[in-house]
Amino acid sequence: MNNLTALIRKGDKQFVALCPEIDVVSQGYTIEETMKNLKEAVELYIEEMGFPEDAKLEDTFIVKFNIETNGKTSTIVR
């Protein structure tokens, strides 16, 4: 059994979940439904593609950080 990571964000109408180790995404109307759908999507991915050899599970870190925004960067990017 492999432990994988799920990153979940609240969208406008649904939650969206990403498994960053294998780059699989799914969604649902509740967190529970979203996780169920993500697990199913990951299982299907692994069934079809195999477990990626380059998925370094022990090297995955979830880190939050702050940035300062300024007007120059926003205008250049847009």
N, CA, C and O atoms as CSV, one atom per row, in Angstrom:
chain,resi,resn,atom,element,x,y,z
A,1,MET,N,N,0.841,-1.172,0.000
A,1,MET,CA,C,0.000,0.000,0.000
A,1,MET,C,C,0.891,1.241,0.000
A,1,MET,O,O,1.878,1.303,0.733
A,2,ASN,N,N,0.539,2.224,-0.822
A,2,ASN,CA,C,1.288,3.472,-0.899
A,2,ASN,C,C,0.482,4.612,-0.298
A,2,ASN,O,O,-0.720,4.727,-0.538
A,3,ASN,N,N,1.144,5.448,0.478
A,3,ASN,CA,C,0.512,6.650,1.002
A,3,ASN,C,C,0.729,7.772,0.008
A,3,ASN,O,O,1.863,8.090,-0.348
A,4,LEU,N,N,-0.358,8.367,-0.434
A,4,LEU,CA,C,-0.286,9.469,-1.385
A,4,LEU,C,C,-0.873,10.723,-0.741
A,4,LEU,O,O,-1.492,10.659,0.321
A,5,THR,N,N,-0.671,11.856,-1.397
A,5,THR,CA,C,-1.114,13.141,-0.888
A,5,THR,C,C,-2.313,13.634,-1.686
A,5,THR,O,O,-2.385,13.427,-2.897
A,6,ALA,N,N,-3.247,14.282,-1.015
A,6,ALA,CA,C,-4.368,14.940,-1.688
A,6,ALA,C,C,-4.377,16.413,-1.299
A,6,ALA,O,O,-4.410,16.750,-0.116
A,7,LEU,N,N,-4.347,17.275,-2.288
A,7,LEU,CA,C,-4.502,18.716,-2.064
A,7,LEU,C,C,-5.913,19.069,-2.511
A,7,LEU,O,O,-6.279,18.822,-3.660
A,8,ILE,N,N,-6.704,19.641,-1.617
A,8,ILE,CA,C,-8.105,19.922,-1.912
A,8,ILE,C,C,-8.354,21.420,-1.821
A,8,ILE,O,O,-7.976,22.070,-0.846
A,9,ARG,N,N,-8.998,21.956,-2.854
A,9,ARG,CA,C,-9.373,23.375,-2.875
A,9,ARG,C,C,-10.862,23.493,-3.110
A,9,ARG,O,O,-11.457,22.680,-3.817
A,10,LYS,N,N,-11.456,24.501,-2.520
A,10,LYS,CA,C,-12.880,24.780,-2.728
A,10,LYS,C,C,-13.021,25.633,-3.968
A,10,LYS,O,O,-12.477,26.735,-4.034
A,11,GLY,N,N,-13.749,25.133,-4.953
A,11,GLY,CA,C,-14.041,25.908,-6.151
A,11,GLY,C,C,-15.343,26.668,-5.976
A,11,GLY,O,O,-15.867,26.763,-4.866
A,12,ASP,N,N,-15.866,27.210,-7.066
A,12,ASP,CA,C,-17.128,27.947,-6.994
A,12,ASP,C,C,-18.285,27.050,-6.576
A,12,ASP,O,O,-19.100,27.432,-5.735
A,13,LYS,N,N,-18.358,25.845,-7.169
A,13,LYS,CA,C,-19.476,24.954,-6.871
A,13,LYS,C,C,-19.029,23.596,-6.343
A,13,LYS,O,O,-19.831,22.872,-5.754
A,14,GLN,N,N,-17.767,23.242,-6.543
A,14,GLN,CA,C,-17.288,21.928,-6.135
A,14,GLN,C,C,-15.915,22.047,-5.494
A,14,GLN,O,O,-15.255,23.083,-5.577
A,15,PHE,N,N,-15.501,20.953,-4.848
A,15,PHE,CA,C,-14.145,20.831,-4.365
A,15,PHE,C,C,-13.320,20.158,-5.463
A,15,PHE,O,O,-13.821,19.298,-6.187
A,16,VAL,N,N,-12.069,20.553,-5.577
A,16,VAL,CA,C,-11.162,19.954,-6.558
A,16,VAL,C,C,-9.974,19.393,-5.793
A,16,VAL,O,O,-9.393,20.066,-4.941
A,17,ALA,N,N,-9.617,18.142,-6.111
A,17,ALA,CA,C,-8.510,17.477,-5.418
A,17,ALA,C,C,-7.430,17.084,-6.419
A,17,ALA,O,O,-7.726,16.655,-7.534
A,18,LEU,N,N,-6.180,17.236,-6.007
A,18,LEU,CA,C,-5.027,16.869,-6.815
A,18,LEU,C,C,-4.156,15.905,-6.033
A,18,LEU,O,O,-3.884,16.128,-4.853
A,19,CYS,N,N,-3.720,14.845,-6.675
A,19,CYS,CA,C,-2.710,13.951,-6.117
A,19,CYS,C,C,-1.394,14.337,-6.805
A,19,CYS,O,O,-1.158,13.922,-7.939
A,20,PRO,N,N,-0.535,15.119,-6.143
A,20,PRO,CA,C,0.644,15.669,-6.816
A,20,PRO,C,C,1.700,14.622,-7.200
A,20,PRO,O,O,2.463,14.837,-8.142
A,21,GLU,N,N,1.749,13.512,-6.493
A,21,GLU,CA,C,2.769,12.510,-6.800
A,21,GLU,C,C,2.602,11.920,-8.194
A,21,GLU,O,O,3.583,11.596,-8.863
A,22,ILE,N,N,1.341,11.781,-8.629
A,22,ILE,CA,C,1.121,11.211,-9.963
A,22,ILE,C,C,0.294,12.131,-10.855
A,22,ILE,O,O,-0.103,11.735,-11.950
A,23,ASP,N,N,0.032,13.347,-10.401
A,23,ASP,CA,C,-0.626,14.381,-11.195
A,23,ASP,C,C,-2.012,13.960,-11.683
A,23,ASP,O,O,-2.327,14.088,-12.866
A,24,VAL,N,N,-2.832,13.458,-10.766
A,24,VAL,CA,C,-4.211,13.077,-11.061
A,24,VAL,C,C,-5.136,14.030,-10.319
A,24,VAL,O,O,-4.889,14.373,-9.163
A,25,VAL,N,N,-6.213,14.459,-10.994
A,25,VAL,CA,C,-7.150,15.428,-10.434
A,25,VAL,C,C,-8.555,14.850,-10.485
A,25,VAL,O,O,-8.892,14.100,-11.401
A,26,SER,N,N,-9.375,15.202,-9.496
A,26,SER,CA,C,-10.785,14.838,-9.499
A,26,SER,C,C,-11.562,15.902,-8.740
A,26,SER,O,O,-10.979,16.852,-8.219
A,27,GLN,N,N,-12.883,15.740,-8.680
A,27,GLN,CA,C,-13.703,16.743,-8.012
A,27,GLN,C,C,-14.951,16.115,-7.428
A,27,GLN,O,O,-15.262,14.956,-7.703
A,28,GLY,N,N,-15.670,16.888,-6.615
A,28,GLY,CA,C,-16.916,16.444,-6.014
A,28,GLY,C,C,-17.577,17.584,-5.283
A,28,GLY,O,O,-16.976,18.640,-5.088
A,29,TYR,N,N,-18.832,17.370,-4.873
A,29,TYR,CA,C,-19.589,18.416,-4.190
A,29,TYR,C,C,-19.299,18.481,-2.700
A,29,TYR,O,O,-19.571,19.500,-2.064
A,30,THR,N,N,-18.750,17.413,-2.133
A,30,THR,CA,C,-18.325,17.410,-0.731
A,30,THR,C,C,-16.880,16.926,-0.688
A,30,THR,O,O,-16.378,16.363,-1.661
A,31,ILE,N,N,-16.213,17.146,0.443
A,31,ILE,CA,C,-14.843,16.657,0.579
A,31,ILE,C,C,-14.823,15.135,0.515
A,31,ILE,O,O,-13.932,14.544,-0.094
A,32,GLU,N,N,-15.806,14.507,1.144
A,32,GLU,CA,C,-15.868,13.041,1.141
A,32,GLU,C,C,-16.037,12.504,-0.278
A,32,GLU,O,O,-15.353,11.560,-0.673
A,33,GLU,N,N,-16.955,13.109,-1.050
A,33,GLU,CA,C,-17.168,12.690,-2.432
A,33,GLU,C,C,-15.926,12.954,-3.281
A,33,GLU,O,O,-15.560,12.150,-4.139
A,34,THR,N,N,-15.291,14.089,-3.027
A,34,THR,CA,C,-14.076,14.439,-3.767
A,34,THR,C,C,-12.972,13.422,-3.505
A,34,THR,O,O,-12.297,12.989,-4.439
A,35,MET,N,N,-12.782,13.037,-2.245
A,35,MET,CA,C,-11.761,12.042,-1.910
A,35,MET,C,C,-12.086,10.683,-2.520
A,35,MET,O,O,-11.194,10.002,-3.026
A,36,LYS,N,N,-13.359,10.284,-2.476
A,36,LYS,CA,C,-13.775,9.019,-3.083
A,36,LYS,C,C,-13.469,9.043,-4.580
A,36,LYS,O,O,-12.938,8.075,-5.123
A,37,ASN,N,N,-13.802,10.146,-5.240
A,37,ASN,CA,C,-13.558,10.265,-6.674
A,37,ASN,C,C,-12.065,10.297,-6.999
A,37,ASN,O,O,-11.635,9.724,-8.000
A,38,LEU,N,N,-11.272,10.967,-6.153
A,38,LEU,CA,C,-9.833,11.018,-6.376
A,38,LEU,C,C,-9.214,9.634,-6.219
A,38,LEU,O,O,-8.386,9.227,-7.033
A,39,LYS,N,N,-9.613,8.909,-5.174
A,39,LYS,CA,C,-9.089,7.551,-4.976
A,39,LYS,C,C,-9.412,6.674,-6.176
A,39,LYS,O,O,-8.563,5.915,-6.644
A,40,GLU,N,N,-10.637,6.778,-6.672
A,40,GLU,CA,C,-11.030,5.990,-7.841
A,40,GLU,C,C,-10.196,6.379,-9.067
A,40,GLU,O,O,-9.741,5.513,-9.815
A,41,ALA,N,N,-10.005,7.668,-9.263
A,41,ALA,CA,C,-9.219,8.141,-10.400
A,41,ALA,C,C,-7.768,7.670,-10.303
A,41,ALA,O,O,-7.178,7.267,-11.305
A,42,VAL,N,N,-7.195,7.718,-9.107
A,42,VAL,CA,C,-5.813,7.263,-8.902
A,42,VAL,C,C,-5.712,5.764,-9.155
A,42,VAL,O,O,-4.779,5.305,-9.814
A,43,GLU,N,N,-6.672,4.997,-8.632
A,43,GLU,CA,C,-6.662,3.540,-8.850
A,43,GLU,C,C,-6.761,3.208,-10.331
A,43,GLU,O,O,-6.060,2.318,-10.812
A,44,LEU,N,N,-7.630,3.916,-11.066
A,44,LEU,CA,C,-7.759,3.686,-12.507
A,44,LEU,C,C,-6.475,4.060,-13.239
A,44,LEU,O,O,-6.045,3.354,-14.151
A,45,TYR,N,N,-5.867,5.172,-12.838
A,45,TYR,CA,C,-4.612,5.597,-13.451
A,45,TYR,C,C,-3.541,4.528,-13.267
A,45,TYR,O,O,-2.866,4.142,-14.222
A,46,ILE,N,N,-3.394,4.054,-12.037
A,46,ILE,CA,C,-2.372,3.052,-11.739
A,46,ILE,C,C,-2.675,1.740,-12.459
A,46,ILE,O,O,-1.758,1.068,-12.932
A,47,GLU,N,N,-3.944,1.374,-12.546
A,47,GLU,CA,C,-4.340,0.155,-13.254
A,47,GLU,C,C,-3.959,0.230,-14.734
A,47,GLU,O,O,-3.497,-0.755,-15.311
A,48,GLU,N,N,-4.154,1.400,-15.345
A,48,GLU,CA,C,-3.857,1.569,-16.768
A,48,GLU,C,C,-2.382,1.845,-17.043
A,48,GLU,O,O,-1.805,1.280,-17.971
A,49,MET,N,N,-1.775,2.711,-16.239
A,49,MET,CA,C,-0.420,3.198,-16.527
A,49,MET,C,C,0.653,2.556,-15.663
A,49,MET,O,O,1.839,2.658,-15.975
A,50,GLY,N,N,0.252,1.892,-14.574
A,50,GLY,CA,C,1.215,1.386,-13.607
A,50,GLY,C,C,1.618,2.503,-12.664
A,50,GLY,O,O,1.398,3.683,-12.940
A,51,PHE,N,N,2.212,2.112,-11.544
A,51,PHE,CA,C,2.656,3.121,-10.586
A,51,PHE,C,C,3.937,3.746,-11.106
A,51,PHE,O,O,4.903,3.025,-11.357
A,52,PRO,N,N,3.982,5.051,-11.277
A,52,PRO,CA,C,5.161,5.691,-11.867
A,52,PRO,C,C,6.416,5.454,-11.031
A,52,PRO,O,O,6.411,5.638,-9.813
A,53,GLU,N,N,7.475,5.050,-11.695
A,53,GLU,CA,C,8.737,4.777,-11.003
A,53,GLU,C,C,9.348,6.042,-10.416
A,53,GLU,O,O,10.075,5.985,-9.424
A,54,ASP,N,N,9.054,7.176,-11.030
A,54,ASP,CA,C,9.665,8.424,-10.560
A,54,ASP,C,C,8.823,9.130,-9.488
A,54,ASP,O,O,9.160,10.244,-9.089
A,55,ALA,N,N,7.741,8.508,-9.018
A,55,ALA,CA,C,6.936,9.096,-7.944
A,55,ALA,C,C,7.661,8.887,-6.625
A,55,ALA,O,O,7.666,7.787,-6.072
A,56,LYS,N,N,8.266,9.945,-6.134
A,56,LYS,CA,C,9.043,9.867,-4.899
A,56,LYS,C,C,8.151,10.247,-3.732
A,56,LYS,O,O,8.055,11.417,-3.360
A,57,LEU,N,N,7.513,9.262,-3.170
A,57,LEU,CA,C,6.530,9.521,-2.123
A,57,LEU,C,C,7.156,10.112,-0.878
A,57,LEU,O,O,6.561,10.981,-0.240
A,58,GLU,N,N,8.336,9.662,-0.525
A,58,GLU,CA,C,8.961,10.157,0.699
A,58,GLU,C,C,9.518,11.568,0.528
A,58,GLU,O,O,9.891,12.205,1.512
A,59,ASP,N,N,9.579,12.067,-0.719
A,59,ASP,CA,C,10.121,13.394,-0.979
A,59,ASP,C,C,9.050,14.462,-1.154
A,59,ASP,O,O,9.363,15.578,-1.568
A,60,THR,N,N,7.797,14.147,-0.849
A,60,THR,CA,C,6.715,15.110,-1.023
A,60,THR,C,C,6.514,15.903,0.260
A,60,THR,O,O,6.307,15.338,1.334
A,61,PHE,N,N,6.579,17.231,0.127
A,61,PHE,CA,C,6.375,18.129,1.260
A,61,PHE,C,C,5.287,19.126,0.885
A,61,PHE,O,O,5.262,19.634,-0.236
A,62,ILE,N,N,4.402,19.402,1.811
A,62,ILE,CA,C,3.386,20.421,1.611
A,62,ILE,C,C,3.786,21.603,2.480
A,62,ILE,O,O,3.855,21.489,3.704
A,63,VAL,N,N,4.051,22.737,1.843
A,63,VAL,CA,C,4.544,23.912,2.545
A,63,VAL,C,C,3.728,25.124,2.110
A,63,VAL,O,O,3.519,25.335,0.915
A,64,LYS,N,N,3.270,25.915,3.064
A,64,LYS,CA,C,2.600,27.169,2.756
A,64,LYS,C,C,3.608,28.304,2.899
A,64,LYS,O,O,4.495,28.259,3.751
A,65,PHE,N,N,3.460,29.314,2.060
A,65,PHE,CA,C,4.340,30.470,2.163
A,65,PHE,C,C,3.580,31.722,1.759
A,65,PHE,O,O,2.572,31.654,1.057
A,66,ASN,N,N,4.078,32.863,2.212
A,66,ASN,CA,C,3.457,34.155,1.905
A,66,ASN,C,C,4.323,34.905,0.916
A,66,ASN,O,O,5.546,34.771,0.911
A,67,ILE,N,N,3.673,35.693,0.082
A,67,ILE,CA,C,4.403,36.586,-0.813
A,67,ILE,C,C,3.790,37.971,-0.702
A,67,ILE,O,O,2.624,38.123,-0.339
A,68,GLU,N,N,4.580,38.962,-1.015
A,68,GLU,CA,C,4.065,40.316,-1.064
A,68,GLU,C,C,3.744,40.624,-2.520
A,68,GLU,O,O,4.528,40.317,-3.417
A,69,THR,N,N,2.600,41.223,-2.742
A,69,THR,CA,C,2.242,41.583,-4.107
A,69,THR,C,C,2.492,43.069,-4.307
A,69,THR,O,O,2.301,43.879,-3.400
A,70,ASN,N,N,2.919,43.400,-5.500
A,70,ASN,CA,C,3.074,44.817,-5.840
A,70,ASN,C,C,2.471,45.054,-7.215
A,70,ASN,O,O,2.291,44.118,-7.993
A,71,GLY,N,N,2.174,46.255,-7.497
A,71,GLY,CA,C,1.492,46.611,-8.742
A,71,GLY,C,C,2.267,46.268,-9.996
A,71,GLY,O,O,1.665,45.925,-11.013
A,72,LYS,N,N,3.604,46.353,-9.951
A,72,LYS,CA,C,4.400,46.115,-11.155
A,72,LYS,C,C,4.250,44.694,-11.673
A,72,LYS,O,O,4.018,44.490,-12.864
A,73,THR,N,N,4.380,43.717,-10.798
A,73,THR,CA,C,4.297,42.336,-11.226
A,73,THR,C,C,2.922,42.026,-11.828
A,73,THR,O,O,2.835,41.369,-12.865
A,74,SER,N,N,1.869,42.485,-11.194
A,74,SER,CA,C,0.522,42.226,-11.690
A,74,SER,C,C,0.310,42.792,-13.083
A,74,SER,O,O,-0.291,42.142,-13.938
A,75,THR,N,N,0.805,44.010,-13.313
A,75,THR,CA,C,0.597,44.620,-14.629
A,75,THR,C,C,1.422,43.948,-15.702
A,75,THR,O,O,0.955,43.809,-16.832
A,76,ILE,N,N,2.606,43.536,-15.394
A,76,ILE,CA,C,3.461,42.894,-16.391
A,76,ILE,C,C,2.863,41.547,-16.791
A,76,ILE,O,O,2.810,41.229,-17.979
A,77,VAL,N,N,2.422,40.767,-15.843
A,77,VAL,CA,C,1.890,39.439,-16.129
A,77,VAL,C,C,0.593,39.520,-16.904
A,77,VAL,O,O,0.356,38.715,-17.804
A,78,ARG,N,N,-0.231,40.462,-16.573
A,78,ARG,CA,C,-1.529,40.569,-17.243
A,78,ARG,C,C,-1.336,41.231,-18.552
A,78,ARG,O,O,-2.300,41.428,-19.292
